Amino acid sequence: MNDQALAAGGVVLAADGTPLKQRLQKTLRRRKLIAAGLVLPLGVFVFVTFLFPIILMLFRSIDNPVVHENLPLTLAVLEQWDGKDVPGEEAFAAMVADLVVTRQEKTIGRVATRLNFELAGVRSVFTSSARKAKKMKAPFKDALIQANARWGEREMWVTIKRIGSPYTSVQYLAALDLRYDVDNNIVMQDEDRQIYVTIFIRTLWISFLVTALGLLLGYPVAYLLATLPLKYSNLLMILVLLPFWTSLLVRTTAWIVLLQTNGVINDLMVASGLIDETERIQMIYNQMGTVIAMTHILLPFMILPLYSVMKTIPPSYMRAALSLGANPVRSFIRVYLPQTVPGIGAGSILVFILSVGYYITPALVGGASGQLISNMIAYHMQDSLNWSLAAALAAILLFGVLILYWLYDRIIGIDKLKLG
Amino acid sequence: MKKTMLLSGIAVAALMATGTAFAAGNLTVVSWGGGYTKSQVEAYHKPWEAMGGKKINSEDYNGGLAEVKAQVESGKVTWDLVDVELSDAIRGCDEGLLEEIDKSILPPGDDGTPAEQDFLPGTLTDCAVASIVWSTIYAYDDTKFSGAKPTTMADFFDTKKFPGKRGLRKGAKSNLEMALMGDGVPAADVYKMLNTKAGIARAFAKLDTIKDSTIWWEAGAQPPQMLADGEVVMTTAYNGRIFVAQVTEKKPFVIVWDGQVWDLDLWVIPKGAPNKAAALKFIAFSTDTKRNAAQASWISYGPVRKSAAPLVGKHATTGIDMKPHMPTAPANFKNALQNDFAFWADHSDELNEKFAAWLAK
């Protein structure tokens, strides 16, 4: 058998006579294909329902077709314009021609809406001028300015030229409280309109706070779960899981009942004489409410990974440390804690990332000071319909989270992560 | 552009994949939920179906054009009729999200007045037909004030005379108007004033005086709840919601009509709606004189047809007279301001941003 197999010039042959190496590769390749085939449906699903929409939504943050497509004549004329003074008759004539077409094709509303995001109040300038455009006669400069004085402002034309480019960075600037001034320099947004940076910082701060509080509260619970006899730990586990399975909305509403000024907690404190009737504490509709409710809701995401890690740590390690003379605190810090780092990391990163994108809870209990960036994104998706700005805010958020993830990888190492 | 539209359409469709597809034969009517939708079901949907009209799927939403925009841009429109506010009706029309409605489908009033004259001025627009007048008012809990009671808009901002927490909608619209009226600006001058920087500053300064004692609400169902919980002593609200709490839940709430900001709710048809013909028929049916008046026996929102106003009768279940509860009742309408959709179409982006920045400060 051996002699036979080696006969073909020192190459090992399989039973059917093909070289064994080739045969092995073929088999492995087939297995890989089958494995890939099994994963394929999920891959397609994730791509179609998750990655693809996200990419398209993010693309919206730079995509800026409306003005570019609907005011082509004006933009062609403005191409030559130096931007130093109000443009000449040629630009006004082109604008009138564009307005006539946009009015006919009913695209004027979209153009007006787009420009109104940049320059408050120009919406009606466009819609009303477009109505009159058909009857306008040369000189168009006078005709348009007569229709609305804002056509005589340099800022108007600078804005049209800027927003006329098919791709733009203005959404990202707006998302960072920056804007272009009339001379195309990047400047800070007016002070009474600066909002997003504050809320980004607040979002990060509250997420950090919720994560820290979750760790502080969750660690002992996870420890208890991992070390108690099965009989009790199962019961305790149900107490952790039950709220986890309860609807987010129900839990948030429950917190409203508990925390409001005439709620259970304030009533109890008044009844027990801890505080006076007039000193009821405002615990909800502010940052405090957001932090309390979010910490409670996200606690299971901290406890479960911690528990799964602690469960694998043999109790004999701690006993060994103690019997070798370390006091309980020292043996905890030097022996137990380092072994739970993968769980701490997993729980913290999970809770942090979930809180950064939290939306319903702050919307319900956050009041004015407890709103997070996702509430602003929702506002631009649902109310202002400025989807491009929403996309820019979301992109910055996503980018920020990825940076944090990268930092985590550099400092602690992603391979140390253990989710369960 | 076509291609990106198509692609984003697919994306939006994927995002919206949670929406249920209904049998194409049914008419999907979308409204604000709660007592308001109930009044429409009783006054419009039931008689419509009894008359042999298409079966109606009633869906709830929270206002705004986001869903309509998503459906129209993805080309998968499932809504046939939507109940929207005036500013959204105008804006949706401008942006090409809504079908234009030929007003000749509307029947004349019961007294024979042609529809165009029977509807109150400004209630018919290119893409929309109004059904009711509603109002943002403020209401207080009667048990919280034993002596003097609030009667004017200025009282709402007077925390010395009437101590206690206030409730306000989280948004610029109607708050800025009320702040100016509370500061003594007559209703007629409010928007003229808001068109100036000084006017806006004055409105925010007035809001500043109660900022620390304000709790902000977002959904229409919240203010009556906040009043009932004692979380606030007075709050702005939609008048119909307070009415329902007053009448059907017997709460001791009182509406102050001074400085009310009234607005319209209108029917619109998203562009490409699957049952456009039936939707148009439904609009004609539900806004005729009788039906228009019938809705007012379920909720205290005023009819938009002049011929319907005298027909407003008694509440359907409690039997109280509805006329004095209407925003348009002469006693309530003395110092009333119509929400200026044109102003808000121009300035809502800027002012909401300022409002959000002011809140975060």
Interface residues (C-beta under 8 A of the other chain):
Chain A: V48 T49 F52 P53 L56 M57 F59 R60 D63 P65 E69 K106 T107 I108 G109 R110 A112 T113 N116 F117 A120 G121 V122 R123 S124 T127 D192 R193 Q194 I195 T198 I199 R202 Q260 T261 N262 G263 Y285 A363 G367 A368 S369 Q371 M376 Y379 M381 Q382 D383 S384 L385 N386
Chain B: M1 T4 L7 S8 I10 A11 V12 A14 L15 A17 N62 G64 L65 A66 K69 R91 C93 D94 E95 G96 K165 K170 G171 T214 I215 W216 E218 D229 G230 E231 A342 A345 D346 H347 S348 D349 E350 L351 N352 E353 K354 A356 A357 W358 L359 A360
